[in-house]
Amino acid sequence: MRTSFNIPDEMVEEFDRVWQEQGIENRSRAVREAMLEYIESHSRLEDTSGEVVALVAFDYRHDEVIQELHDVQHDYPDVILSTSHTHQGEWCLESLFCRGAAERVRELTYRLRDFDGVRRVKEMVIRDSVE
């Protein structure tokens, strides 16, 4: 589909600079990627159903909640494929790579948010229906 937009010149110049610096092949490709990112960042996990692939990332105070977080993760072996963990002083950053029912990933995300020692939980959901 061809379309046109009214965009301030300064914004187009900045957009062109960024995608060219990143080595993207052309503006159309950059716009498609930007639109997909916009859709994904504004889609709510609550509104998602079916099978999903997701990244759930969270940061937390290690000493306060590590055992409880491990217990929660052990309750979701059906959706957690792998984890990644790094220490940043008293804080830790953990990433859970998930695949499975959106409802189970949603449950996992909500459980992680229940802990006072967890500062924030972010998810990125990849849905097959958006290409």
C-alpha positions in Angstrom: 0.0 0.0 0.0 1.2 3.5 -0.8 0.3 6.3 1.5 1.4 9.8 2.4 1.9 11.7 5.7 2.3 15.3 6.8 5.4 15.3 8.9 7.5 18.3 9.9 10.7 18.5 7.9 12.9 18.4 11.0 11.3 15.1 12.1 11.9 13.5 8.7 15.5 14.7 8.7 16.1 13.2 12.2 14.3 10.0 11.2 16.4 9.7 8.0 19.6 10.3 10.0 18.8 7.6 12.5 17.8 4.8 10.1 20.7 5.6 7.8 23.1 5.4 10.7 21.7 2.0 11.7 22.3 0.7 8.1 18.6 0.1 7.3 18.3 -0.3 3.5 15.6 2.4 2.9 13.1 4.7 4.4 10.2 2.3 3.7 11.8 -0.5 5.7 12.5 2.0 8.5 8.9 3.1 8.6 7.6 -0.5 8.6 9.9 -1.3 11.6 8.8 1.9 13.4 5.2 1.0 12.9 5.6 -2.5 14.1 7.5 -1.2 17.2 4.6 1.2 17.8 2.0 -1.5 17.5 3.9 -3.8 19.8 4.6 -1.1 22.4 1.0 -0.1 22.5 -0.5 -3.6 22.5 -1.5 -4.7 25.9 -0.7 -8.2 27.2 -4.2 -8.2 28.7 -5.7 -8.0 25.3 -3.6 -10.8 23.8 -4.8 -14.4 23.5 -3.5 -17.6 22.0 0.2 -18.6 21.8 2.8 -15.9 22.2 6.5 -15.5 22.2 7.5 -13.0 24.8 10.4 -11.4 26.7 9.7 -10.6 30.3 12.3 -8.4 31.9 12.4 -7.2 35.5 14.8 -5.6 38.0 14.9 -6.4 41.7 16.8 -6.2 44.9 18.6 -9.5 45.0 18.7 -10.0 48.8 15.0 -9.2 49.3 13.3 -11.5 46.9 15.6 -14.0 45.2 14.2 -17.2 46.7 10.6 -16.1 46.1 11.4 -15.2 42.5 13.0 -18.5 41.9 9.9 -20.2 43.3 7.6 -18.3 41.0 9.8 -19.1 38.0 9.6 -22.8 38.9 5.8 -22.6 38.7 6.0 -21.7 35.0 8.2 -24.3 33.3 5.5 -24.6 30.6 6.2 -21.1 29.3 9.7 -20.1 30.4 12.2 -21.3 27.8 15.3 -19.7 29.3 16.5 -17.0 31.6 19.3 -14.5 31.7 20.6 -12.8 34.8 23.0 -10.0 35.6 24.1 -8.3 38.8 24.2 -4.5 39.0 25.3 -3.7 42.5 22.4 -4.4 44.9 20.0 -4.7 41.9 19.7 -7.5 39.5 18.3 -7.6 36.0 16.6 -10.8 34.8 15.1 -11.7 31.5 12.7 -14.6 30.9 12.3 -15.8 27.4 8.8 -17.3 27.1 6.6 -19.2 24.7 3.2 -20.4 25.4 -0.4 -19.4 26.3 -0.8 -15.6 26.6 -2.8 -16.2 29.8 0.1 -18.1 31.4 2.6 -15.4 30.4 0.2 -12.8 31.8 -0.1 -14.7 35.1 3.7 -14.9 35.4 4.0 -11.2 34.7 1.4 -10.3 37.4 3.1 -12.6 40.0 6.4 -10.9 39.4 4.8 -7.5 40.0 3.5 -8.7 43.4 6.9 -8.3 45.1 8.0 -5.1 46.8 11.6 -5.9 46.0 10.8 -5.9 42.2 11.0 -2.4 40.9 9.5 -2.8 37.4 8.4 -5.6 35.0 8.4 -5.0 31.3 7.2 -7.4 28.6 7.7 -7.5 24.9 5.2 -9.8 23.1 5.7 -11.0 19.5 2.5 -11.9 17.8 2.4 -13.8 14.5 -0.6 -11.9 13.3 1.4 -8.6 12.9 3.9 -8.8 10.0 
